Amino acid sequence: IWDGRKGVSKSDVYSYEILLLEVLTRRKPTDEPFDGNFSLRQLVAEAFPVAISDVIDSHLLDESNNTTTQRSAARNELLMTIMEIGLSCSRESPNERMEMKEVVAGLIWIRQKT
């Protein structure tokens, strides 16, 4: 049973996840390949972690000659962590989703790493 506040909080986390995955993949959950049987979350979840570079926006992974391999690897690790947060926010059961305070703590940790 949901109390009003908990339900809204879990919906907010889910909505945040959708926004996060849209930004990182440069895809919308309403794009053509996504229908009732396949979702943006499923696309990312199936690619995570081995083939995540196949779904992350290529501009975020753009390797320039000025980027060292070590810095590129660190950036990719941070993107993986952000994707993991996005996936954790969108679990099917609201009770399995991260709390927003956990999301914020994870993002603060990521920010401190940059």
CNS distance restraints for C-alpha pairs under 8 A (distance, minus, plus):
assign (resid   2 and name CA) (resid   6 and name CA) 6.45 0.50 0.50
assign (resid   2 and name CA) (resid   7 and name CA) 5.81 0.50 0.50
assign (resid   3 and name CA) (resid   7 and name CA) 6.27 0.50 0.50
assign (resid   4 and name CA) (resid   8 and name CA) 6.30 0.50 0.50
assign (resid   5 and name CA) (resid   9 and name CA) 6.17 0.50 0.50
assign (resid   6 and name CA) (resid  10 and name CA) 6.21 0.50 0.50
assign (resid   7 and name CA) (resid  11 and name CA) 6.16 0.50 0.50
assign (resid   8 and name CA) (resid  12 and name CA) 6.05 0.50 0.50
assign (resid   9 and name CA) (resid  13 and name CA) 6.33 0.50 0.50
assign (resid   9 and name CA) (resid  99 and name CA) 7.67 0.50 0.50
assign (resid   9 and name CA) (resid 100 and name CA) 7.38 0.50 0.50
assign (resid  10 and name CA) (resid  14 and name CA) 6.25 0.50 0.50
assign (resid  10 and name CA) (resid  94 and name CA) 5.85 0.50 0.50
assign (resid  10 and name CA) (resid  95 and name CA) 7.92 0.50 0.50
assign (resid  10 and name CA) (resid  97 and name CA) 7.07 0.50 0.50
assign (resid  10 and name CA) (resid  99 and name CA) 7.23 0.50 0.50
assign (resid  11 and name CA) (resid  15 and name CA) 6.10 0.50 0.50
assign (resid  11 and name CA) (resid  94 and name CA) 7.85 0.50 0.50
assign (resid  12 and name CA) (resid  16 and name CA) 6.05 0.50 0.50
assign (resid  13 and name CA) (resid  17 and name CA) 6.23 0.50 0.50
assign (resid  13 and name CA) (resid  89 and name CA) 5.68 0.50 0.50
assign (resid  13 and name CA) (resid  90 and name CA) 7.53 0.50 0.50
assign (resid  13 and name CA) (resid  97 and name CA) 7.56 0.50 0.50
assign (resid  13 and name CA) (resid  98 and name CA) 7.33 0.50 0.50
assign (resid  13 and name CA) (resid  99 and name CA) 7.03 0.50 0.50
assign (resid  13 and name CA) (resid 100 and name CA) 5.98 0.50 0.50
assign (resid  14 and name CA) (resid  18 and name CA) 6.43 0.50 0.50
assign (resid  14 and name CA) (resid  89 and name CA) 5.48 0.50 0.50
assign (resid  14 and name CA) (resid  90 and name CA) 5.15 0.50 0.50
assign (resid  14 and name CA) (resid  97 and name CA) 7.85 0.50 0.50
assign (resid  15 and name CA) (resid  19 and name CA) 6.38 0.50 0.50
assign (resid  16 and name CA) (resid  20 and name CA) 6.07 0.50 0.50
assign (resid  16 and name CA) (resid  86 and name CA) 7.88 0.50 0.50
assign (resid  16 and name CA) (resid  89 and name CA) 7.66 0.50 0.50
assign (resid  17 and name CA) (resid  21 and name CA) 6.06 0.50 0.50
assign (resid  17 and name CA) (resid  85 and name CA) 7.82 0.50 0.50
assign (resid  17 and name CA) (resid  86 and name CA) 4.71 0.50 0.50
assign (resid  17 and name CA) (resid  87 and name CA) 7.08 0.50 0.50
assign (resid  17 and name CA) (resid  89 and name CA) 5.53 0.50 0.50
assign (resid  17 and name CA) (resid  90 and name CA) 6.06 0.50 0.50
assign (resid  18 and name CA) (resid  22 and name CA) 6.08 0.50 0.50
assign (resid  18 and name CA) (resid  29 and name CA) 7.67 0.50 0.50
assign (resid  18 and name CA) (resid  41 and name CA) 7.86 0.50 0.50
assign (resid  18 and name CA) (resid  86 and name CA) 7.52 0.50 0.50
assign (resid  18 and name CA) (resid  90 and name CA) 7.72 0.50 0.50
assign (resid  19 and name CA) (resid  23 and name CA) 6.26 0.50 0.50
assign (resid  20 and name CA) (resid  24 and name CA) 6.23 0.50 0.50
assign (resid  20 and name CA) (resid  83 and name CA) 7.95 0.50 0.50
assign (resid  20 and name CA) (resid  86 and name CA) 6.23 0.50 0.50
assign (resid  21 and name CA) (resid  25 and name CA) 5.85 0.50 0.50
assign (resid  21 and name CA) (resid  26 and name CA) 7.83 0.50 0.50
assign (resid  21 and name CA) (resid  27 and name CA) 7.82 0.50 0.50
assign (resid  21 and name CA) (resid  40 and name CA) 7.53 0.50 0.50
assign (resid  21 and name CA) (resid  41 and name CA) 7.56 0.50 0.50
assign (resid  21 and name CA) (resid  44 and name CA) 7.99 0.50 0.50
assign (resid  21 and name CA) (resid  83 and name CA) 7.15 0.50 0.50
assign (resid  21 and name CA) (resid  86 and name CA) 6.36 0.50 0.50
assign (resid  22 and name CA) (resid  26 and name CA) 5.27 0.50 0.50
assign (resid  22 and name CA) (resid  27 and name CA) 5.12 0.50 0.50
assign (resid  22 and name CA) (resid  28 and name CA) 5.49 0.50 0.50
assign (resid  22 and name CA) (resid  29 and name CA) 7.44 0.50 0.50
assign (resid  23 and name CA) (resid  27 and name CA) 7.38 0.50 0.50
assign (resid  24 and name CA) (resid  56 and name CA) 5.52 0.50 0.50
assign (resid  24 and name CA) (resid  57 and name CA) 5.79 0.50 0.50
assign (resid  24 and name CA) (resid  60 and name CA) 7.73 0.50 0.50
assign (resid  24 and name CA) (resid  83 and name CA) 7.77 0.50 0.50
assign (resid  25 and name CA) (resid  55 and name CA) 5.66 0.50 0.50
assign (resid  25 and name CA) (resid  56 and name CA) 4.43 0.50 0.50
assign (resid  25 and name CA) (resid  57 and name CA) 4.62 0.50 0.50
assign (resid  26 and name CA) (resid  56 and name CA) 7.51 0.50 0.50
assign (resid  26 and name CA) (resid  57 and name CA) 5.55 0.50 0.50
assign (resid  27 and name CA) (resid  31 and name CA) 6.81 0.50 0.50
assign (resid  27 and name CA) (resid  40 and name CA) 7.74 0.50 0.50
assign (resid  28 and name CA) (resid  40 and name CA) 7.37 0.50 0.50
assign (resid  29 and name CA) (resid  34 and name CA) 6.23 0.50 0.50
assign (resid  29 and name CA) (resid  39 and name CA) 6.52 0.50 0.50
assign (resid  29 and name CA) (resid  40 and name CA) 5.41 0.50 0.50
assign (resid  30 and name CA) (resid  34 and name CA) 6.24 0.50 0.50
assign (resid  30 and name CA) (resid  35 and name CA) 7.63 0.50 0.50
assign (resid  33 and name CA) (resid  38 and name CA) 7.38 0.50 0.50
assign (resid  34 and name CA) (resid  38 and name CA) 5.13 0.50 0.50
assign (resid  34 and name CA) (resid  39 and name CA) 4.94 0.50 0.50
assign (resid  34 and name CA) (resid  40 and name CA) 6.57 0.50 0.50
assign (resid  35 and name CA) (resid  39 and name CA) 6.44 0.50 0.50
assign (resid  38 and name CA) (resid  42 and name CA) 6.35 0.50 0.50
assign (resid  38 and name CA) (resid  43 and name CA) 7.55 0.50 0.50
assign (resid  39 and name CA) (resid  43 and name CA) 6.36 0.50 0.50
assign (resid  40 and name CA) (resid  44 and name CA) 6.41 0.50 0.50
assign (resid  41 and name CA) (resid  45 and name CA) 5.94 0.50 0.50
assign (resid  41 and name CA) (resid  87 and name CA) 6.93 0.50 0.50
assign (resid  41 and name CA) (resid  90 and name CA) 7.35 0.50 0.50
assign (resid  42 and name CA) (resid  46 and name CA) 5.91 0.50 0.50
assign (resid  43 and name CA) (resid  47 and name CA) 6.42 0.50 0.50
assign (resid  43 and name CA) (resid  55 and name CA) 7.58 0.50 0.50
assign (resid  44 and name CA) (resid  48 and name CA) 6.01 0.50 0.50
assign (resid  44 and name CA) (resid  52 and name CA) 7.01 0.50 0.50
assign (resid  44 and name CA) (resid  55 and name CA) 6.58 0.50 0.50
assign (resid  44 and name CA) (resid  87 and name CA) 7.80 0.50 0.50
assign (resid  45 and name CA) (resid  87 and name CA) 6.90 0.50 0.50
assign (resid  47 and name CA) (resid  51 and name CA) 4.63 0.50 0.50
assign (resid  47 and name CA) (resid  52 and name CA) 4.90 0.50 0.50
assign (resid  47 and name CA) (resid  54 and name CA) 7.27 0.50 0.50
assign (resid  47 and name CA) (resid  55 and name CA) 7.12 0.50 0.50
assign (resid  48 and name CA) (resid  52 and name CA) 5.13 0.50 0.50
assign (resid  49 and name CA) (resid  80 and name CA) 7.33 0.50 0.50
assign (resid  51 and name CA) (resid  55 and name CA) 7.57 0.50 0.50
assign (resid  52 and name CA) (resid  56 and name CA) 6.25 0.50 0.50
assign (resid  52 and name CA) (resid  80 and name CA) 7.68 0.50 0.50
assign (resid  53 and name CA) (resid  57 and name CA) 7.98 0.50 0.50
assign (resid  53 and name CA) (resid  58 and name CA) 7.73 0.50 0.50
assign (resid  53 and name CA) (resid  61 and name CA) 7.52 0.50 0.50
assign (resid  56 and name CA) (resid  60 and name CA) 7.16 0.50 0.50
assign (resid  56 and name CA) (resid  61 and name CA) 7.46 0.50 0.50
assign (resid  57 and name CA) (resid  61 and name CA) 6.97 0.50 0.50
assign (resid  58 and name CA) (resid  62 and name CA) 5.90 0.50 0.50
assign (resid  61 and name CA) (resid  76 and name CA) 7.25 0.50 0.50
assign (resid  63 and name CA) (resid  67 and name CA) 6.51 0.50 0.50
assign (resid  63 and name CA) (resid  72 and name CA) 7.34 0.50 0.50
assign (resid  67 and name CA) (resid  71 and name CA) 6.44 0.50 0.50
assign (resid  67 and name CA) (resid  72 and name CA) 6.28 0.50 0.50
assign (resid  68 and name CA) (resid  72 and name CA) 6.07 0.50 0.50
assign (resid  69 and name CA) (resid  73 and name CA) 6.05 0.50 0.50
assign (resid  70 and name CA) (resid  74 and name CA) 6.24 0.50 0.50
assign (resid  71 and name CA) (resid  75 and name CA) 6.19 0.50 0.50
assign (resid  72 and name CA) (resid  76 and name CA) 6.16 0.50 0.50
assign (resid  73 and name CA) (resid  77 and name CA) 6.15 0.50 0.50
assign (resid  74 and name CA) (resid  78 and name CA) 6.33 0.50 0.50
assign (resid  75 and name CA) (resid  79 and name CA) 6.25 0.50 0.50
assign (resid  76 and name CA) (resid  80 and name CA) 6.17 0.50 0.50
assign (resid  77 and name CA) (resid  81 and name CA) 6.31 0.50 0.50
assign (resid  78 and name CA) (resid  82 and name CA) 6.25 0.50 0.50
assign (resid  78 and name CA) (resid 110 and name CA) 6.55 0.50 0.50
assign (resid  79 and name CA) (resid  83 and name CA) 6.14 0.50 0.50
assign (resid  80 and name CA) (resid  84 and name CA) 6.10 0.50 0.50
assign (resid  81 and name CA) (resid  85 and name CA) 6.31 0.50 0.50
assign (resid  81 and name CA) (resid 110 and name CA) 7.90 0.50 0.50
assign (resid  82 and name CA) (resid  86 and name CA) 6.29 0.50 0.50
assign (resid  82 and name CA) (resid 107 and name CA) 7.52 0.50 0.50
assign (resid  83 and name CA) (resid  87 and name CA) 6.20 0.50 0.50
assign (resid  84 and name CA) (resid  88 and name CA) 6.11 0.50 0.50
assign (resid  85 and name CA) (resid  89 and name CA) 6.21 0.50 0.50
assign (resid  85 and name CA) (resid 103 and name CA) 6.71 0.50 0.50
assign (resid  85 and name CA) (resid 106 and name CA) 7.56 0.50 0.50
assign (resid  86 and name CA) (resid  90 and name CA) 6.58 0.50 0.50
assign (resid  87 and name CA) (resid  91 and name CA) 6.67 0.50 0.50
assign (resid  88 and name CA) (resid  96 and name CA) 7.90 0.50 0.50
assign (resid  88 and name CA) (resid  97 and name CA) 5.72 0.50 0.50
assign (resid  88 and name CA) (resid  98 and name CA) 5.95 0.50 0.50
assign (resid  89 and name CA) (resid  97 and name CA) 4.83 0.50 0.50
assign (resid  89 and name CA) (resid  98 and name CA) 5.26 0.50 0.50
assign (resid  89 and name CA) (resid  99 and name CA) 7.87 0.50 0.50
assign (resid  90 and name CA) (resid  94 and name CA) 7.96 0.50 0.50
assign (resid  90 and name CA) (resid  97 and name CA) 6.20 0.50 0.50
assign (resid  91 and name CA) (resid  96 and name CA) 6.12 0.50 0.50
assign (resid  91 and name CA) (resid  97 and name CA) 5.50 0.50 0.50
assign (resid  92 and name CA) (resid  96 and name CA) 7.56 0.50 0.50
assign (resid  92 and name CA) (resid  97 and name CA) 7.94 0.50 0.50
assign (resid  93 and name CA) (resid  97 and name CA) 6.88 0.50 0.50
assign (resid  98 and name CA) (resid 102 and name CA) 6.19 0.50 0.50
assign (resid  98 and name CA) (resid 103 and name CA) 6.71 0.50 0.50
assign (resid  99 and name CA) (resid 103 and name CA) 6.54 0.50 0.50
assign (resid 100 and name CA) (resid 104 and name CA) 6.21 0.50 0.50
assign (resid 101 and name CA) (resid 105 and name CA) 6.14 0.50 0.50
assign (resid 102 and name CA) (resid 106 and name CA) 6.13 0.50 0.50
assign (resid 103 and name CA) (resid 107 and name CA) 6.21 0.50 0.50
assign (resid 104 and name CA) (resid 108 and name CA) 6.07 0.50 0.50
assign (resid 105 and name CA) (resid 109 and name CA) 6.19 0.50 0.50
assign (resid 106 and name CA) (resid 110 and name CA) 6.27 0.50 0.50
assign (resid 107 and name CA) (resid 111 and name CA) 6.08 0.50 0.50
assign (resid 108 and name CA) (resid 112 and name CA) 6.20 0.50 0.50
assign (resid 109 and name CA) (resid 113 and name CA) 6.41 0.50 0.50
assign (resid 110 and name CA) (resid 114 and name CA) 6.73 0.50 0.50
